[in-house]
């Protein structure tokens, strides 16, 4: 086999020979081997035993079995041991070729998969800080995860936080000195402040941090000693560390920071309220070049006037409409209703604020579709302004959603049908030159979009449609003209008449000559 078979044609550079199963196992430990071809009948260790040993220690190696025994039991046992091919002697070189081609494809697929996995793993490690940042940002903004899913994320991101941990949160704002520089410099300053904070907290605390939407640095911390330590002691230690942070930033970076240290809370249940209260306290203070420090010893008391923060949460109302998420838009309206009803009190300004946001999103999507909102939903519905309750307002918003959805989707369907008709006319008028690219250029659209749209509306691909049109024209010419086969071929855009004959036969089961002969 080594001498008679053209191994190099299959990309196999080296063939090793072993004269027993034991020698084969020894050889595998000494040189790199990808494929083992072995007989079943061998003295001492037989081929099945060899394969079993190979798969036990080198699972990636592919095994091909040769045997004079064609019984089913041998084949079944071989497959159980991971044999990829089973060939019966006398050996047919064509079957061996097929077996090697299949095996090498399998090896290449596994190598590609391994390379992709390694690339994904490297990319994951490179993006891990950003993933940690994003997850904490989502949690402080109120996004909730099922408990098991959040546990998986915490483990996968290598975060030392668990459900019901007692945690503290503190907020850092870089003051005037740092904001006098450009964005890149500010990001470097934030990086430096973060490093100083991590160094000061590293000995006694587990730390997780991110940058919020207002360019504040958010730190979530827990004691490495767990919940056994009195929270007052932890608070005292964090206060001390924060004053050190103030001093270090002033000394090394020549600027001040403001810090809000929260009350203790349970992870992840309380971190949004801890963040909101810290942010509120931060906003109530006007910073100076040196900054300041505030410790929240208890939860911030509710105010009768509170911001409708859910109204501005991501995805925004405008984004939901822009992406056609009609049901998601109505669900957001219901969330606004529930949130508004949970407030200690709400007033006319709340209603006006919600109405303005709803109306603004509808104006945007109407104008993006090059039409007036009043033309889409009617002036009567649009002019309704008197609402006595949040419920009335939300119902009005849902009616607007339904009306707009029906109108825009109908217009979209009509527009699509117009495009399809234009494509079909283009193909009919230019059958010889017709192709996906030619048609896309003719209707001034991207080829991929033309292909997808045509398949969605007509049920067949554009290439299938062109082929069908050409074959219909070919049949018409064969029936009603004296054109020669090569003339029909040229008329339909086939440079090679033999290829035209081949395509025609595949379509109708006979050549054009035979078809004409049956008329």
C-alpha positions in Angstrom: 0.0 0.0 0.0 2.8 2.4 0.8 4.4 2.0 -2.6 1.3 1.4 -4.8 -1.0 4.2 -3.6 -0.5 7.9 -4.5 -0.7 9.3 -1.0 0.7 12.7 -1.9 -2.4 13.4 -4.1 -4.4 13.5 -0.9 -1.9 15.8 0.9 -0.4 13.0 2.9 3.3 13.7 3.3 4.5 10.7 5.3 3.4 7.1 5.6 4.7 5.1 8.6 4.5 1.2 8.7 4.0 -0.9 11.8 4.2 -4.7 11.9 2.0 -5.2 14.9 -0.5 -3.4 17.1 2.0 -2.8 19.8 4.5 -1.3 17.4 1.7 1.0 16.0 0.9 2.3 19.5 4.6 3.0 20.1 4.9 4.8 16.8 1.9 7.0 17.5 3.6 8.2 20.7 6.7 9.2 18.7 5.5 10.8 15.6 2.4 12.9 14.6 -0.3 10.7 13.1 -3.6 11.8 11.7 -5.0 8.5 10.1 -4.5 4.9 11.0 -5.3 2.2 8.5 -5.2 -1.3 10.0 -6.3 -4.9 9.2 -8.5 -6.7 11.7 -6.7 -10.0 11.6 -3.2 -9.5 13.1 -1.2 -11.7 15.6 -1.4 -10.7 19.2 -3.4 -7.4 19.3 -6.1 -7.5 16.5 -7.2 -4.4 14.6 -10.3 -3.7 16.7 -8.2 -3.8 19.9 -5.7 -1.4 18.3 -8.4 1.0 17.3 -9.9 0.9 20.8 -6.4 1.7 22.3 -5.8 4.5 19.8 -9.2 6.2 20.5 -8.6 5.9 24.2 -5.4 8.0 24.1 -5.7 9.9 20.8 -9.3 10.7 20.1 -8.5 13.0 17.2 -6.9 10.2 15.1 -9.2 8.8 12.4 -9.2 5.0 11.9 -9.9 3.1 8.7 -10.4 -0.7 9.0 -9.4 -3.3 6.4 -10.6 -6.8 6.6 -11.5 -9.9 4.8 -14.4 -10.4 7.1 -17.6 -8.9 5.7 -19.8 -10.0 8.5 -22.1 -7.3 9.9 -21.0 -7.9 13.5 -17.4 -6.8 12.8 -18.6 -3.6 11.1 -20.9 -2.8 13.9 -18.2 -3.4 16.6 -15.8 -1.2 14.5 -18.2 1.6 14.4 -18.7 1.4 18.1 -14.9 1.9 18.5 -15.0 5.1 16.4 -13.9 3.7 13.0 -14.7 6.2 10.3 -14.5 3.8 7.3 -14.8 0.0 7.0 -13.3 -1.5 3.8 -13.6 -5.2 2.8 -10.6 -6.9 1.1 -9.5 -7.4 -1.6 -8.9 -3.7 -1.4 -10.4 -1.5 -4.2 -8.3 1.5 -4.7 -11.3 3.6 -5.7 -13.0 2.8 -2.4 -9.8 3.7 -0.5 -9.6 7.0 -2.4 -13.2 7.8 -1.4 -12.5 6.7 2.2 -9.4 9.0 2.4 -11.2 11.9 0.8 -14.1 11.6 3.3 -11.7 11.2 6.2 -9.5 14.2 5.2 -12.6 16.4 4.9 -13.6 15.4 8.4 -10.1 16.2 9.7 -10.1 19.6 7.9 -13.5 20.4 9.3 -12.3 19.6 12.8 -9.2 21.7 12.3 -11.2 24.7 11.1 -13.6 24.3 14.0 -10.7 24.2 16.4 -9.2 27.3 14.8 -12.6 29.1 15.0 -13.0 28.2 18.6 -9.5 29.4 19.5 -10.2 32.7 17.6 -13.5 33.0 19.5 -11.8 32.3 22.8 -9.2 35.0 22.1 -11.8 37.5 21.0 -13.8 36.7 24.2 -10.7 37.4 26.4 -10.0 40.6 24.5 -13.6 41.8 25.0 -14.0 40.5 28.5 -13.5 44.0 30.2 -16.2 45.4 27.9 -18.5 42.5 28.6 -18.1 43.1 32.3 -18.7 46.8 31.9 -21.9 46.2 29.8 -23.4 43.7 32.3 -23.0 46.0 35.3 -24.3 48.9 33.3 -27.4 46.8 32.4 -28.0 45.9 36.0 -27.7 49.4 37.4 -30.1 50.5 34.7 -32.7 48.0 35.9 -32.3 45.1 33.4 -33.2 41.9 35.0 -32.0 38.4 34.2 -33.3 35.0 35.3 -31.2 33.9 38.2 -29.6 30.9 36.5 -28.7 33.0 33.5 -27.2 35.8 35.6 -25.2 33.1 37.5 -23.8 31.8 34.2 -22.8 35.3 33.1 -21.1 36.0 36.4 -19.1 32.7 36.2 -18.4 33.2 32.5 -17.1 36.7 33.0 -15.0 35.6 36.0 -16.8 38.0 38.4 -16.6 37.2 42.1 -20.2 38.2 42.9 -23.1 35.8 43.9 -26.8 36.1 44.5 -27.7 37.8 47.8 -24.2 39.1 48.4 -24.0 42.2 50.6 -22.6 44.9 48.4 -21.8 48.7 48.4 -21.9 51.0 45.4 -20.0 54.2 45.0 -20.1 56.7 42.2 -17.2 58.9 41.0 -17.4 62.0 39.0 -14.3 63.7 37.6 -14.5 67.4 38.2 -13.7 70.5 36.3 -9.9 70.0 36.0 -10.4 66.8 34.0 -13.2 68.1 31.8 -11.0 70.9 30.4 -9.2 68.4 28.3 -10.4 66.5 25.2 -12.3 63.2 25.2 -9.3 61.0 24.7 -7.5 62.7 27.6 -10.6 62.4 29.8 -10.8 58.6 29.1 -7.1 58.3 30.1 -7.8 60.2 33.3 -10.8 57.9 34.0 -8.6 54.9 33.4 -6.0 56.3 35.8 -8.6 57.0 38.5 -10.0 53.5 38.1 -6.5 52.0 38.6 -5.9 54.0 41.7 -9.3 52.9 43.1 -8.6 49.3 42.3 -5.2 49.4 44.0 -6.7 51.0 47.2 -9.6 48.5 47.3 -7.7 45.4 46.1 -6.6 44.1 49.5 -10.0 44.0 51.3 -12.6 44.0 48.6 -13.8 42.4 45.4 -14.5 45.1 42.8 -16.6 45.4 39.7 -16.7 48.7 37.8 -18.1 50.4 34.7 -18.8 53.8 33.2 -22.4 54.9 33.1 -24.3 56.9 30.5 -23.4 60.2 32.3 -19.7 59.7 32.2 -19.5 58.7 35.9 -17.5 55.8 37.2 -19.5 53.2 39.0 -17.9 50.7 41.5 -19.7 47.8 43.0 -17.7 46.3 45.9 -18.0 43.6 48.5 -15.8 42.5 51.4 -13.6 39.5 50.7 -14.6 38.4 54.2 -18.2 38.1 53.1 -21.3 39.0 55.1 -19.8 38.1 58.5 -18.3 41.6 59.0 -20.5 44.3 60.5 -21.5 46.6 57.6 -20.6 49.7 59.7 -17.0 48.4 59.8 -17.0 48.0 56.0 -18.6 51.4 55.5 -15.8 52.9 57.7 -13.1 51.1 55.7 -14.6 52.3 52.4 -14.9 55.8 53.7 -11.2 55.7 54.6 -10.3 54.3 51.1 -12.3 57.0 49.4 -10.5 59.8 51.3 -7.2 58.1 50.2 -8.5 58.1 46.6 -9.3 61.8 46.8 -5.8 62.5 48.1 -4.1 60.3 45.5 -6.0 61.7 42.6 -5.1 65.2 43.7 -1.5 64.3 44.2 -0.8 62.3 41.0 -3.4 63.7 38.6 -3.7 67.3 39.9 -7.4 67.2 39.9 -10.5 66.5 42.1 -13.2 63.9 42.1 -16.6 63.7 43.8 -17.7 60.5 45.4 -21.1 59.2 46.6 -20.9 56.1 48.7 -24.1 54.2 49.0 -25.8 52.3 51.8 -25.3 48.5 51.8 -27.7 46.4 49.6 -28.3 42.9 48.3 -27.0 41.8 45.0 -28.6 42.1 42.4 -31.9 43.1 44.0 -30.9 46.6 45.3 -28.2 47.8 43.0 -30.5 49.8 40.8 -32.0 51.7 43.7 -28.5 52.2 45.2 -27.3 53.6 41.9 -30.4 55.8 41.4 -30.1 57.2 44.9 -26.3 57.8 44.5 -26.9 59.5 41.1 -29.6 61.7 42.6 -27.3 62.8 45.4 -24.6 63.5 42.9 -26.8 65.6 40.8 -27.9 67.7 43.8 -24.4 68.9 44.4 -22.4 71.3 42.3 -18.9 70.1 42.1 -15.7 72.1 42.4 -12.2 71.5 41.3 -11.5 69.5 44.5 -14.8 67.6 44.5 -16.5 66.3 47.6 -17.6 63.1 49.4 -21.0 62.0 50.5 -22.0 58.8 52.3 -25.6 57.7 52.0 -26.3 56.1 55.4 -29.9 55.1 54.5 -32.1 54.9 51.4 -33.0 58.1 49.6 -36.6 59.0 50.5 -39.1 59.1 47.7 -40.2 62.4 46.2 -43.7 63.1 45.1 -42.1 64.3 41.8 -40.0 61.7 40.1 -38.5 61.3 36.6 -40.3 58.9 34.2 -37.0 57.1 33.6 -38.7 54.1 31.9 -39.9 56.5 29.3 -36.4 57.0 28.0 -35.0 53.5 28.5 -33.4 51.6 25.7 -34.7 50.5 23.2 -36.4 53.9 22.8 -39.9 54.4 21.4 -38.4 55.7 18.2 -36.1 52.7 17.8 -39.1 50.3 18.3 -41.0 51.9 15.5 -38.0 52.2 13.3 -37.4 48.4 13.5 -41.0 47.5 13.1 -41.4 46.2 16.6 -45.1 47.1 16.9 -46.0 44.7 19.7 -42.8 45.7 21.6 -44.0 49.4 21.3 -47.3 48.5 22.9 -45.6 46.6 25.6 -43.5 49.6 26.4 -46.7 51.7 26.6 -48.1 49.3 29.2 -44.8 49.5 31.1 -45.2 53.3 31.2 -48.7 52.9 32.5 -47.7 50.5 35.3 -44.7 52.7 36.3 -46.8 55.9 36.3 -49.5 54.2 38.4 -46.9 53.1 40.9 -45.7 56.7 41.5 -46.9 58.4 44.8 -48.6 61.0 42.5 -48.6 62.0 38.9 -49.8 65.2 37.3 -50.6 66.8 33.9 -47.0 67.3 33.2 -46.4 63.6 33.3 -49.2 63.1 30.7 -47.8 65.8 28.5 -44.3 64.3 28.8 -45.5 60.9 27.7 -47.7 62.3 24.9 -44.8 64.3 23.6 -42.6 61.3 23.5 -45.2 59.1 21.7 -46.1 61.8 19.2 -42.4 62.6 18.5 -41.7 58.9 17.7 -44.7 58.8 15.3 -43.7 62.0 13.6 -40.2 60.6 13.1 -41.3 57.3 11.5 -43.8 59.1 9.3 -41.3 61.6 8.0 -38.7 58.8 7.5 -41.3 57.2 5.2 -41.6 60.5 3.3 -45.1 61.3 4.4 -47.0 63.3 6.9 -48.3 61.7 10.1 -51.7 63.3 9.6 -51.9 61.6 6.1 -51.2 58.2 7.7 -53.5 58.3 10.8 -55.9 61.1 10.1 -56.2 64.6 11.7 -59.0 63.5 14.1 -56.9 61.0 15.9 -53.8 63.2 15.8 -55.6 66.3 17.3 -56.8 64.4 20.4 -55.1 66.2 23.3 -57.5 66.0 26.3 -56.6 63.1 28.5 -57.9 62.7 32.0 -55.8 59.7 33.0 -52.7 57.8 32.0 -54.9 54.9 30.8 -56.6 57.2 28.3 -53.3 58.3 27.0 -51.9 54.8 26.6 -55.1 53.6 24.8 -54.7 56.6 22.4 -51.0 55.5 21.8 -52.0 51.9 21.1 -54.7 53.1 18.6 -52.0 55.2 16.9 -49.7 52.1 16.7 -52.3 49.9 15.2 -53.4 52.5 12.6 -49.8 53.2 11.6 -48.9 49.5 11.4 -51.8 48.7 9.0 -51.0 51.7 6.8 -47.2 51.3 6.6 -47.4 47.5 6.1 -49.9 48.0 3.3 -47.7 50.6 1.7 -44.7 48.4 2.0 -46.5 45.5 0.3 -47.6 47.7 -2.5 -44.1 49.1 -2.9 -42.6 45.6 -3.0 -45.1 44.5 -5.7 -44.2 47.5 -7.8 -40.5 46.5 -7.5 -41.3 42.9 -8.5 -43.3 44.0 -11.5 -40.4 46.3 -12.6 -37.9 43.4 -12.2 -40.1 41.0 -14.2 -40.5 43.7 -17.0 -36.7 44.2 -17.0 -36.1 40.4 -17.4 -38.7 40.1 -20.2 -37.2 42.9 -22.1 -33.5 41.8 -21.7 -33.7 38.0 -21.5 -30.3 37.4 -23.1 -28.5 39.7 -20.7 -30.6 39.1 -17.6 -28.8 38.3 -14.4 -29.2 39.2 -10.7 -26.6 42.0 -11.0 -28.1 43.3 -14.3 -31.6 43.4 -12.8 -30.3 45.1 -9.6 -28.5 47.8 -11.6 -31.6 48.4 -13.7 -33.8 49.0 -10.6 -31.0 50.8 -8.6 -31.1 48.4 -5.7 -28.5 46.2 -4.0 -28.2 42.7 -5.6 -28.6 40.9 -2.2 -31.8 42.9 -1.4 -33.2 42.2 -4.9 -32.5 38.5 -4.5 -34.1 38.3 -1.0 -37.2 40.5 -1.9 -37.9 38.5 -5.1 -37.7 35.2 -3.3 -40.0 36.4 -0.5 -42.7 37.7 -2.8 -42.5 35.3 -5.7 -41.5 32.1 -3.9 -38.6 31.4 -6.4 -35.1 32.8 -6.6 -34.4 35.3 -9.3 -32.0 32.9 -11.1 -34.7 30.2 -11.2 -37.2 32.8 -12.6 -34.7 33.9 -15.3 -34.1 30.2 -16.2 -37.8 29.5 -16.4 -38.4 32.5 -18.6 -35.6 31.4 -21.0 -36.9 27.9 -21.2 -40.4 29.2 -21.9 -39.0 31.3 -24.7 -37.0 28.4 -26.0 -40.2 26.2 -26.2 -42.0 29.1 -28.0 -39.3 29.3 -30.6 -39.1 25.5 -31.1 -42.9 25.4 -31.6 -43.5 28.5 -33.7 -40.3 29.2 -35.7 -37.7 27.6 -38.0 -34.8 28.9 -35.9 -31.9 26.6 -35.6 -30.9 25.4 -32.2 -27.7 27.5 -32.1 -29.8 30.5 -33.1 -32.2 30.0 -30.2 -29.2 29.5 -27.9 -27.7 32.8 -28.9 -31.0 34.6 -28.7 -31.3 33.5 -25.1 -27.8 34.5 -24.1 -26.1 31.1 -24.1 -22.7 31.5 -25.8 -22.3 27.7 -25.9 -25.2 25.8 -27.6 -24.1 22.5 -26.0 -24.6 24.1 -22.6 -28.1 25.3 -23.7 -28.9 21.8 -24.8 -27.8 20.4 -21.5 -29.9 23.0 -19.5 -32.9 22.3 -21.7 -32.6 18.5 -21.2 -32.4 19.0 -17.4 -35.5 21.1 -17.5 -37.7 18.9 -19.9 -36.0 15.5 -19.9 -35.2 15.7 -23.6 -33.0 17.7 -26.0 -34.4 20.6 -28.0 -34.1 18.5 -31.2 -36.1 15.7 -29.6 -38.7 18.2 -28.3 -39.1 19.7 -31.8 -39.3 16.2 -33.3 -42.3 15.3 -31.1 -44.3 18.3 -32.2 
